[in-house]
Amino acid sequence: MRGVQLFDGGMGVPLVVPEPVRPGSPAWQEAVSTAVSTAADLGLELAVATSSGWSAAGGPWVEPADAMKKLVWSETIVPGGDLCEVELTPLPEVAGPFQDSRRWGSADGSSWSTDWRVVAVPYIAAHDPLIPAAVEGSAPVRDWTALVDDGFQASIALPRDPDDFSSASLTEEFASPVTVRSVTLGLPGPRGFGAAPAPHAVLQASEDGTLYRDVAQLPPTSVPVRSATFPAVTARWFRLVLSGAAAADALPPVAEGVRLPPVLRRSDTFLVSEFALRSAARVHRSEVKSGFGVIPDYYAADTMETTHNGVIPQTDVHDLTRRVQDGRLDWDAPPGRWRILRFGASLTGQTNGPALPDSTGLEVDKLDGRRVAAYLQRHLAEFGVESGFGALLSDSIESGAQNWTDAIAERFRELRGYDPTPWLPALAGFVIEDAAASDRFLYDYRRTITELFAREYYGTLAGEAHRRGMVYYAEALEDGRPQLGDDLGMRAHADVPMGAMWTFDSASGPRPTYVADLKGASSVAHVHGRAWTGAEAFTSFDRPWASSPRSLKHVADLQLALGVTRFCIHTSPHQPLAAPPPGVALAPFLGQAFTINETWAEMAHPWIDYLARCSAMLSAGEPAVDVAVFVGEEAPVTGLFDERFDTCVPMGFDFDYVGADGLSLLTVEDGELRSLGARYRLLYLGGSSRRTTVAALRRIEKLLDDGATVVGLRPECSPSLADDNGDFAAVCDRIWARPRAFGRIVPTSDLDVALRELGVRSAFEISGAELWSIARLVDGRRVTFLANPAGEDVSAQVTVPPEVGPLTGWDPVELRTTALTEIPATAGGISFEIHLPAFGSLFVLPDASKHAEDAASLRSVAVEVAGGWSLAMPGRGEIELPGGPMHWTELDTEARGFSGTAVYRAEFVLESVDDGDRFTLSLGSVRDIARVLVNGIDCGVAWTPPFRCDVTAAARGGINALEVHVATPWRNRLIAEAKTASGAIFAPMTQVFEPDAEPLVAGLGGPVLVLVTSGS
């Protein structure tokens, strides 16, 4: 252990001490001071999170002017042809996600807004909502005027089944057929963990009110407003069909026998605050394109081109900002009617959390570094210590959308090179100039937010940490695409870029987004030359109170194979002495709980040694990577690979992700690409690079001119309005259409084909089994880590170039080195055989040392310890096991409800103990972890298959006394407590499992063997 990361939060755990220690109080500051001094005494790095809770940067002292804000607007219709003096419609002032839509569940009735810009556009009636003659629903609808008022506060409620999938509908009937090109929906409701899922929406049309056809699908997003544009549809009836599942269906799946946690927020209604049909086309999905929320792929949501008169020429947008004073417009308006768009901002209402009420407040503006720095100064002062924190930590960002800050126009002009003012109506959904131009402006607006977020928030936090002598750790988006952000660019400011890996069952495997998150973190470390890659490791939800080193090793090995070199174990809640077992958890269902109260805590040493040992090995030298993968300029890697694994790079080759910022760091040396921390054979254009800006293309062209190899297809266009189409075509022609004197472009999206065409072979080929792998180059030698993700033994072959020579395998669990056996190879390489136990791992390196064992020269004999076994369980007499060791869950009901440590005893006989002999005890089936004592001498802990301990130092000729102390996690006891509570267990933990849940197999199952190896 080298450090701790300190959080304070509020997850509703009952008080177990006489008085609470409140944040900021003298007692709290004393506790923090004690933590600081204790960490210093132990030589531990003490990191502090950026806020109470884990996301993200907020507190009670953050004033509205300094908080996160969203863009808002109001509309006023005025006549032209004369002096226009009019009071403009006030801006929406409520705190919430969009316009006047309030933050769900918030009791805060405060209001705040600020003006920004005022523009005028020609009034076009087709932009106004069509007013139906009647509205009917799947339940009676009385007053439906709220559906077409351009507001999102008042709503209509339709019945919904809170416990099952259900549907509802609203139908607008018109007096005569109308032509519709766009729709806007307001669908408020709870969001987030435990909430009933937002409904799926479908717009349908009918000529007769009986037969309906689908017009548009409007899937859920993080915004309570949805819009769509589609080819013109003429009909008298338009129906909105809503459908949604129960709240329980939205939770991540839990293991059999686990109760659903008490976090469900059921909903018995579908709420509709707006159902506005328009004759004019609008920006398709404008609310997410404007940054109020996100969708997985913006390039898949282009606005269709239209020649309808709803399109507003950019020259018809008039900036009236200087003609407005205190909300009153004074303008000599040209002839015609005009729509005045008053733009400003109001609060998102986002607060930090989960935190205690007295530590909860507004989240600070993430797009203004000055405000971020002032916030952090106050946050750190709350702890009452002048110094002592060695590091600052940004956990995964969960603060939600922000699309406005005071200087957004200035920053936009600085980053994009043009004035956004004539294009501002596109943020409100109006098509300016044409559909493509509007979408390209909105890309520029989102990209500006994304870059400011990385620079002003993450960059400022890093700078402030460094100014205080602190190391900066940073996670990014972690899971999918929860908000706008470039997860590579965000973490580029960190000294230790981090990702997260939640636990997963070996049979089902990890979620792709977590794989992408950690691969992104290690890529940032490699590209930017950072020494360490961190991981929020072993976060767990689905299998509470069931974790042990045995069940976590495959999760650790995947993280190592993705480049992790610093495990930040999630989570270790503070344990007051008064807390009953199994102690305080982050939440009863959320873990895993890595505390002194864990049943196997006293046996954790070799598990932690393994993590540290492998981390040290994989931080030596430099990464052995082959390909730099440019992910484009649109989506984060966790969003690109949220639901699918990235398979663009063939097996046998490793890669790093490179974003727009990383692309500028690449140089070329002797035909190879070089970043600040790694070398690459080539650059591959992947991710969202089917659209690429001119700036990125010029960087790629420069690399080619310097002699690099680039694989990828010509992009279809630039996503940015700042780019000239002629410039885009010219640079693409120079890269893809003209002969090159230097560098090489391979125009294909199939990297496997390109590598073969280029004659690039893997430096370390694996066949015969699917293994995880990663390698480092240390002193000119390739050191490769291999891990078996399967729950059974596997055999594989590895092939290396002939010049590598013999290979050695080093077991990081048993700390043994063995010369690998060479086998017949394919042309062009030499091959070696590898055997790995279930979830086994191995480091493979060239040049077998004098310490390596030659497996062929060793002689092994196995002697079974079969009889005379007994079992001692706390509170019970000695249990004889005449048939040999057996899992105690096979004994009786009382044993099945036991969690903790029990002791198996037996004796075995060795005829002789000769110099050079090695004695290994193989335990067979262990659930979950075992300490071995032979003749009273501690021989270590067996914690992972094949569950072996070297007992050579304790073995003697004749009779040997054997003790095996086996520990199993808390699950079985908590199931028993769910049936009959004893009062000795912390009450919240007795509600985690169903009384009839199946216990985990627990104990020692054998067969237990003594392996006698001679000739070592």
Secondary structure, DSSP 4 states (H G I P E B T S, - for coil): --EEEE------PPP-SSS---TTSHHHHHHHHHHHHHHHHHT-EEEEESSSSSB-SB-TT--GGGB-EEEEEEEEEEE-SSEEEEEPPPPP-B-SSBTTBPPTT-----B-EEEEEEEEEE--GGGSPPPPSEEEESS-----GGGGSS-SSS-EEEE--TTS-EEEEEEEEEEEEEEEEEEEEE-----STTBPPPPEEEEEEESSSSS-EEEEEE---SSSEEEEEEEEEEEEEEEEEEEE--HHHHSPP--TTBPPPTT-B--SEEEESEEEEESS---TTHHHHTTSS--S-GGG-PPPP--STT-B-GGG-EE-GGGEETTEEEEEPPSSEEEEEEEEEEE---B-BS--GGG--BBBPTT-HHHHHHHHHHHHHTTT-SS---EEEE---------B-TTHHHHHHHHHSS--GGGGGGGGT--BS-HHHHHHHHHHHHHHHHHHIIIIIIIHHHHHHHHTT-EEEE----SS-SSS--HHHHHTT-SEEEEEEE---TTT---HHHHHHHHHHHHHHHHHT-S--EEEEEEBSSSTT---HHHHHHHHHHHHHTT--EEEES------TTPPTT---SBTTBB---STTSTTGGG-HHHHHHHHHHHHHTTSSEE---EEEE--SSS-HHHHTSSS----SPTT--EEEE-HHHHTT-EEETTEEE-SS-EESEEEE-TTTTB--HHHHHHHHHHHHTT-EEE-PPPSB-S-TTS-HHHHHHHHIIIIIS--SSSEEE--S-HHHHHHHHT---SSEEESS--EEEEEEETTEEEEEEE--SSS-EEEEEEE-GGG--EEEEETTTTEEEEPEEE---TTSEEEEEEE-TT-EEEEEES--TT-EEGGG-EEEEEE--SSEEEE-TTS--EEETT---BGGGT-HHHHT--EEEEEEEEEEES---TT-EEEEE-BEEESEEEEEETTEEEEEE-STT-EEE-TTT--SEEEEEEEEEEE-THHHHHHHHHS--SSS-GGGGGSB-TTPPPPP-EEEE--EEEEEE--
